[in-house]
């Protein structure tokens, strides 16, 4: 039985659809375990499998998060909070949050 050959940053980048520089940065940051052959970086196939399994969402993730007691309202609040943190705050209607003069302008 032969072991799978390790990946170079270029071959792993082609597999993942990213740049070889991204793979090198992941190696240097410690996100990917690997080894060096002189100046060459190699990532073992077992490490690639481990990383892919750890970072690939399963198909039941969304459903399982709902079963842990999160309601639709909690998800909506979290999305609003995320929007505020990323400065993509959704526009709020003047009818609900404005004063009476603002509401009249908004409706007609």
C-alpha positions in Angstrom: 0.0 0.0 0.0 1.5 3.3 -1.0 0.9 6.6 0.8 -0.7 9.5 -1.1 1.8 12.0 -2.4 2.0 15.4 -0.7 0.7 18.5 -2.4 2.7 21.4 -3.5 1.1 24.9 -3.0 0.4 25.0 -6.7 -1.4 21.7 -6.9 -3.3 22.3 -3.7 -4.3 25.8 -5.0 -5.6 24.2 -8.2 -7.7 21.7 -6.1 -9.1 24.4 -3.9 -9.5 27.1 -6.6 -7.3 29.7 -4.9 -3.8 31.0 -5.4 -0.6 29.2 -4.4 0.3 32.3 -2.4 -2.9 31.7 -0.3 -1.8 28.1 0.4 1.7 29.3 1.4 0.2 31.9 3.7 -2.0 29.2 5.4 1.1 27.1 5.9 3.1 29.9 7.4 0.2 30.9 9.6 -0.1 27.4 10.9 -3.5 26.7 9.4 -2.0 23.9 7.4 0.6 21.5 8.7 3.3 20.6 6.2 7.0 20.2 5.8 9.9 21.7 3.7 12.2 20.0 1.2 14.8 22.7 1.0 12.9 25.7 -0.2 9.9 23.7 -1.3 6.7 23.5 0.8 4.8 20.2 0.8 1.4 19.5 2.4 0.6 15.9 3.2 -2.5 14.4 1.7 -3.8 13.5 5.2 -3.5 17.1 6.3 -5.5 18.2 3.2 -8.2 15.7 4.1 -8.2 16.9 7.7 -8.5 20.5 6.7 -11.2 19.9 4.2 -13.3 17.9 6.6 -12.9 20.5 9.3 -13.7 23.4 7.1 -16.4 22.1 4.8 -19.9 22.6 6.2 -22.2 19.6 6.3 -25.5 19.6 4.6 -27.5 19.5 7.9 -25.7 22.5 9.5 -28.6 25.0 9.1 -31.2 22.5 10.3 -29.2 21.5 13.3 -28.6 25.1 14.4 -32.4 25.6 14.5 -32.8 22.5 16.7 -30.6 24.0 19.5 -33.3 26.4 20.6 -32.7 29.2 18.1 -35.9 30.8 16.9 -36.4 32.6 13.6 -36.5 35.9 15.6 -33.0 35.2 17.1 -31.6 34.5 13.6 -33.1 37.8 12.4 -31.6 39.7 15.3 -28.2 38.2 14.6 -28.4 39.1 10.9 -29.3 42.7 11.8 -26.4 42.8 14.3 -24.1 41.5 11.6 -25.4 44.1 9.1 -24.7 46.9 11.7 -21.2 45.6 12.4 -20.4 45.5 8.7 -22.0 48.9 8.0 -24.6 47.3 5.7 -27.4 48.3 7.9 -30.8 47.7 6.3 -32.9 50.7 5.6 -35.7 51.0 8.1 -39.1 52.4 7.1 -39.9 55.9 8.3 -43.5 54.7 9.1 -42.3 52.6 12.0 -39.4 54.6 13.4 -39.9 58.3 12.3 -42.0 61.0 14.0 -45.4 62.1 12.7 -44.0 64.7 10.2 -41.6 62.1 8.8 -44.4 59.6 8.5 -46.5 62.0 6.5 -43.6 62.8 4.1 -42.9 59.2 3.6 -46.5 58.3 2.8 -47.4 61.0 0.5 
